[in-house]
Amino acid sequence: MARQKSEIVFAGNALVNGEIQRVEIGVSAGKIVEIGKNIRCDKIREVNGIITPTMSDNHCHMRVPGASHKEDIRHGTMCAAYGGVTWIIHMPNTVPPTDNYDAFTEKMAMINSRSYVDSGIAVTVGERIDKRLLERATIYKLYMSETTGVNPRNVDSLIENAKRISEKKVVFVHAEDKNLIDTETPATNLMEHLGNRPERAEESAIMRLYQLGMLKAHITHFSAPGAFPWIQAGGYTVDVTPHHLFLNALSDIGAYGKVNPALKTQPTQSRLWELFRQGKINMVASDHAPHTIEEKRDFKTAPSGLPNLETTLPLFMAKWVSGEISLDRIQQALMENPAALIGIKKGKLQVGYDADFAFFELSQMRQIGAEDLHYKCGWTPYTGMYGLFPYEVVMRGNTIMSEGRMQIEPGYGKFVRN
């Protein structure tokens, strides 16, 4: 079969198979159709800096329906574009939750009319399985403990349902043992919050999954290195969040760092970095979960969660510029592996994949400040840290963000079936 002719060629130094190479990338109908040198095309664009795949983020809370004062699809996916992210999965703990077919189709319609980037939808593991949802959901989410908007009761029953679902769909697990969490004693600081939600709660939950015979699962926001033997025994995939790597329970950010699972001690943080650098943690997910500044003022009553979507890839790119992690590890953990887990053709500069690119100039690294970001909630826990932000983002061959301005209208991003 004849190779499809390129409509446009992007030429420059590109991240291909974990290395920067001088290549030409031919694009047609939103897909990569050629990678090489001297590609014949009437439209060739020379790209300054480096070209990388975009990030795929499998864990985002867009807060709609029910809490659009914190976040919504238009603002949230705009932040994704500014941060070099062209795929997200919407988590189900909204009001009402995404646990039935009507709620699912309503969310899909909102995505298709309001989103700047492509999306999937997570459905809550419940007491019954709707075959229509099983066919259409991107992933399922199993909550083993109380967290924002969720308080599961019969966890063993939910695990049994999750085992059946996992034969068809990837099941993401919020793994904390509810019996080891103190929800009655109000914490007044991050160390006390960690005391209420200790690392052993996560260890116990992952052990319980394995002992109950759930052998297909993805552990999301993994933050308990002590549970790693059970991760290996179960053959589970795991993701880690930027906040568990870049922040800890002694970070001077007050309730802005209150999150579930809790931020850990500095030694645990260091161990997570070690596992990440070794490639034992498969991927990164932001767990983007904004709340308003007003809601975060009083630690005792502040809800858990923080905004992450716009800064995740830039934080890691800055670590690469400083020589602390490899670009290959970034490609695997933030681009390639998250997309491969879900089964979408993003995250790699390879023929047949979506033409989703981020362009970076190494000289443009800057300190992070809330005033330079686009969050509806208006704050970030990473103030003063350094990030390398993309100056342009391309999705399906078209520029969606360039030099600090959106170049498309909401609705360009779509719900994509995996």
C-alpha positions in Angstrom: 0.0 0.0 0.0 1.4 3.4 -1.0 2.4 5.7 1.8 0.1 8.7 2.4 1.6 11.9 1.1 2.4 14.6 3.7 0.4 17.7 3.8 2.9 19.5 6.0 6.3 18.7 7.3 7.7 19.8 10.7 11.5 19.8 10.6 13.8 20.2 13.6 15.5 18.5 16.5 12.9 16.0 17.8 12.5 13.5 20.6 12.3 10.2 18.8 12.7 6.9 20.7 14.2 8.7 23.7 16.8 10.7 21.9 17.0 14.1 20.2 17.4 13.6 16.5 17.4 16.0 13.5 14.3 14.7 11.5 11.4 15.7 9.4 7.9 14.7 10.5 5.3 14.4 7.7 1.7 15.0 8.7 -1.5 14.3 6.9 -5.1 14.3 8.2 -3.9 14.8 11.7 -1.6 11.8 11.8 2.1 11.3 11.4 2.6 9.6 8.0 6.4 9.9 7.5 9.5 10.4 9.7 12.9 10.8 8.0 14.9 13.2 6.0 14.3 15.0 2.7 10.6 14.4 2.7 9.0 15.9 -0.4 6.3 18.4 0.6 5.2 21.9 -0.5 4.7 23.0 3.1 7.8 22.6 5.3 8.0 24.3 8.7 11.3 24.7 10.5 10.8 24.4 14.2 13.1 26.2 16.7 14.3 24.5 19.8 13.1 20.9 20.3 10.0 19.0 19.3 8.6 16.4 21.7 5.4 14.4 21.9 2.8 15.9 24.1 1.8 14.6 27.6 -1.1 12.3 28.1 -2.6 12.8 31.6 -4.9 10.0 32.7 -6.1 11.6 36.0 -7.9 15.0 36.0 -10.8 16.4 38.0 -12.6 19.0 35.9 -15.3 19.5 38.6 -18.2 19.5 36.2 -21.0 18.9 36.7 -21.5 20.3 40.2 -18.5 22.5 41.1 -17.7 24.6 38.1 -16.7 27.5 40.4 -13.5 25.5 41.0 -12.8 24.3 37.5 -14.6 23.6 34.2 -13.9 21.9 30.9 -13.1 25.0 29.0 -10.6 26.5 31.6 -9.1 23.1 32.5 -8.4 22.0 29.0 -7.0 25.4 28.1 -4.5 24.9 31.0 -3.8 21.5 29.5 -2.8 23.1 26.2 -0.6 25.7 27.9 1.1 22.8 29.7 1.8 20.6 26.7 -1.0 18.1 27.4 -3.3 17.0 24.6 -5.1 14.1 26.3 -6.8 13.9 29.7 -9.2 11.5 31.4 -12.0 13.1 33.4 -12.5 11.5 36.9 -16.0 10.5 38.0 -16.4 12.0 41.5 -18.5 14.9 40.3 -22.0 16.0 41.5 -23.7 13.9 40.4 -21.0 11.2 39.9 -20.3 9.6 36.6 -21.7 6.2 37.5 -24.6 5.8 35.1 -25.2 6.0 31.4 -27.1 9.4 31.4 -24.3 11.1 33.4 -21.7 9.6 31.0 -23.4 10.8 27.9 -24.0 14.3 29.4 -20.3 14.6 30.2 -19.4 13.4 26.7 -21.6 16.1 25.2 -19.9 18.7 27.3 -16.5 17.6 26.3 -17.3 17.6 22.6 -18.6 21.2 22.8 -16.2 22.8 25.3 -12.9 21.0 25.3 -9.6 22.3 23.7 -7.9 18.9 24.0 -8.9 15.3 23.5 -10.4 13.4 26.4 -11.6 10.1 27.9 -14.1 9.5 30.7 -13.7 7.5 33.9 -16.7 5.7 35.4 -17.0 4.8 39.1 -17.0 1.1 40.0 -20.4 0.7 41.6 -22.6 -2.1 42.9 -23.8 -3.0 39.4 -22.2 -3.1 35.9 -24.0 -1.4 33.0 -22.9 -3.1 29.8 -23.5 0.1 27.8 -21.0 1.9 30.1 -18.6 -1.0 30.0 -18.4 -0.7 26.2 -18.0 3.1 26.1 -16.1 4.1 29.3 -12.4 4.9 28.9 -11.5 3.5 32.3 -13.2 2.6 35.6 -12.2 4.1 38.9 -12.3 2.1 42.2 -12.3 4.1 45.4 -11.3 2.1 48.4 -11.6 5.0 50.9 -13.2 8.3 51.5 -12.0 11.2 49.4 -13.5 14.3 47.8 -17.1 13.5 46.9 -16.7 9.7 47.6 -17.3 7.5 50.6 -17.4 3.8 49.6 -19.1 1.4 51.9 -18.7 -2.3 51.0 -15.2 -2.2 49.5 -14.9 -6.0 49.2 -18.1 -6.0 47.0 -16.7 -3.2 44.8 -13.4 -5.1 44.4 -15.4 -8.2 43.2 -17.1 -6.0 40.6 -13.8 -4.4 39.7 -12.3 -7.8 39.0 -15.0 -8.5 36.5 -14.6 -5.1 34.9 -10.9 -5.5 34.6 -11.3 -8.2 32.0 -12.6 -5.5 29.6 -11.3 -2.1 30.9 -8.4 -0.7 32.8 -9.4 -0.2 36.5 -7.7 2.7 38.3 -7.6 2.3 42.0 -7.5 4.9 44.7 -5.7 2.6 47.2 -6.1 3.7 50.8 -7.5 1.4 53.5 -10.5 3.2 54.9 -10.0 1.4 58.2 -6.6 3.0 58.7 -7.7 6.5 57.9 -8.8 9.0 60.7 -11.6 11.2 59.3 -12.8 12.4 62.7 -9.7 14.3 64.0 -9.3 17.6 62.1 -5.7 18.1 61.0 -4.1 21.6 61.3 -1.0 21.1 59.2 0.4 18.8 56.5 2.2 16.5 59.0 -1.0 16.0 61.0 -2.9 15.2 57.7 -0.3 12.6 57.0 -0.8 11.2 60.5 -4.6 10.9 59.7 -3.8 9.2 56.3 -0.6 7.3 56.9 1.5 5.5 54.3 0.5 2.2 55.8 -3.1 2.8 54.7 -2.0 2.7 51.1 0.2 -0.3 51.8 -2.7 -2.2 53.4 -5.1 -1.4 50.5 -2.7 -2.6 47.8 -2.0 -5.8 49.8 -5.8 -6.3 50.2 -6.3 -6.0 46.4 -3.8 -8.7 45.8 -5.0 -11.0 48.5 -8.6 -10.7 47.2 -7.4 -11.8 43.8 -7.5 -8.6 41.8 -4.6 -9.2 39.4 -5.4 -6.5 36.8 -5.2 -3.0 38.2 -3.6 0.4 37.8 -2.7 2.1 41.1 -3.1 5.8 40.7 -1.3 8.5 42.8 1.0 5.9 44.2 3.0 7.3 47.1 3.9 4.4 49.4 7.2 2.8 48.5 6.6 0.2 51.2 3.8 -1.3 49.1 6.1 -2.0 46.2 6.5 -5.7 46.9 2.7 -6.0 46.5 2.8 -4.0 43.3 5.3 -6.4 41.9 3.4 -9.5 43.2 0.2 -8.2 41.5 1.9 -7.0 38.4 0.1 -3.7 38.8 1.0 -0.6 36.9 1.4 2.6 38.9 1.5 6.3 38.4 3.0 9.0 40.6 1.8 12.6 40.9 4.1 15.7 40.6 3.1 16.8 44.1 4.3 13.6 45.7 7.7 14.1 43.9 8.1 17.9 44.1 6.4 18.5 47.5 6.4 16.9 50.9 4.7 17.2 54.3 7.3 19.9 55.4 6.6 22.1 52.4 5.6 25.6 53.6 2.4 25.8 51.7 -0.3 25.1 54.3 -3.6 23.8 53.1 -2.6 24.3 49.5 -0.7 21.0 50.0 -3.6 19.1 51.5 -4.3 16.2 49.2 -5.3 12.5 49.3 -3.1 10.5 49.6 -1.3 12.9 51.8 2.1 14.4 51.0 4.8 12.3 52.5 8.0 12.8 54.6 11.2 13.8 52.8 12.7 10.3 53.0 9.6 8.8 51.3 9.7 11.6 48.7 13.4 10.7 48.0 12.5 7.0 47.7 9.7 7.8 45.2 12.2 9.8 43.1 14.5 6.8 43.2 11.8 4.4 42.0 10.8 6.9 39.3 14.4 7.3 38.0 14.8 3.5 38.0 11.7 3.2 35.8 9.8 1.1 38.4 7.1 3.7 38.5 5.5 3.4 35.1 4.1 6.8 34.6 3.1 10.3 35.9 -0.5 11.5 36.2 -1.3 15.0 37.5 -4.4 14.3 39.7 -5.3 17.9 38.8 -7.9 18.7 41.5 -8.5 22.4 42.0 -10.3 24.1 44.9 -10.7 27.8 45.4 -8.4 30.0 47.5 -11.3 30.7 49.9 -11.9 27.0 50.4 -8.2 26.5 51.2 -7.9 29.2 53.8 -8.6 27.1 56.9 -6.6 23.8 57.0 -9.2 22.0 59.2 -12.0 22.5 56.7 -10.1 22.7 53.5 -10.9 20.1 50.9 -8.1 17.9 49.6 -6.7 18.5 46.1 -4.5 20.9 44.1 -4.1 22.2 40.6 -1.5 20.4 38.5 -2.4 20.3 34.8 -0.5 23.3 33.5 2.7 22.7 35.4 3.3 18.9 35.3 5.3 18.6 32.1 7.1 21.9 32.5 8.3 20.8 36.0 9.8 17.6 34.6 11.3 19.4 31.6 13.1 21.7 33.9 14.5 18.7 35.8 15.9 17.5 32.4 17.4 20.9 31.6 19.2 20.8 35.1 20.5 17.3 34.4 18.5 15.6 37.1 16.4 13.2 34.9 16.7 11.9 31.4 14.5 13.0 28.5 14.0 9.3 27.8 12.4 8.8 31.2 10.1 11.8 30.6 9.0 10.4 27.3 8.2 7.1 28.8 6.5 8.3 31.9 4.6 11.4 30.8 4.0 10.7 27.1 4.3 7.1 25.9 3.2 4.9 28.8 0.0 6.8 29.8 -1.3 6.7 26.2 -0.2 3.0 25.8 -2.0 2.0 29.0 -5.3 3.4 27.6 -4.7 2.3 24.0 -4.7 5.6 22.2 -2.2 6.6 19.5 -0.6 9.5 21.2 2.7 10.1 23.1 5.2 9.0 20.4 6.7 10.5 17.3 5.9 7.5 15.2 4.1 6.8 11.9 0.4 6.2 12.6 0.2 8.2 15.8 -1.6 11.5 16.3 0.4 14.5 15.2 0.5 16.0 18.7 3.7 18.0 19.4 5.1 20.4 22.0 7.8 22.9 21.0 10.3 24.0 23.7 13.1 26.6 23.7 15.6 25.8 26.5 16.2 29.5 27.1 12.6 30.0 28.1 12.7 28.3 31.4 11.1 30.5 34.1 10.0 30.5 37.7 6.4 29.4 38.2 3.9 32.0 39.5 0.1 31.9 39.7 -0.1 35.1 37.7 1.5 33.4 34.7 -0.8 30.4 34.8 -4.4 30.1 33.6 -6.2 28.2 36.4 -9.7 29.2 37.3 -8.8 28.7 41.0 -6.0 31.2 40.7 -3.2 29.5 42.6 -0.4 26.9 42.4 1.6 25.0 45.1 4.8 25.3 43.0 5.4 29.1 43.3 9.1 29.8 42.8 10.0 26.5 41.3 11.3 26.4 37.7 9.4 25.1 34.7 10.1 24.8 31.0 6.8 25.6 29.3 6.1 24.9 25.6 6.0 27.9 23.4 3.7 26.1 21.0 1.5 23.0 21.0 0.2 21.2 18.0 -2.7 18.7 18.2 -3.7 16.5 15.2 -1.4 18.6 13.0 -2.9 22.0 13.9 -1.5 24.6 16.3 -3.7 24.9 19.3 -1.5 27.2 21.4 1.3 29.5 20.3 3.3 32.2 22.2 0.8 32.4 25.1 -2.4 32.5 23.0 -5.0 29.9 22.2 -5.3 29.4 18.4 -8.5 27.3 18.3 -12.0 27.4 19.7 -13.4 25.2 22.4 -14.8 22.0 20.9 -11.7 21.2 18.8 -10.9 18.6 21.5 -13.1 15.5 21.4 -14.1 12.5 23.4 -12.0 9.7 21.9 -13.0 6.1 22.2 -10.2 3.7 23.1 
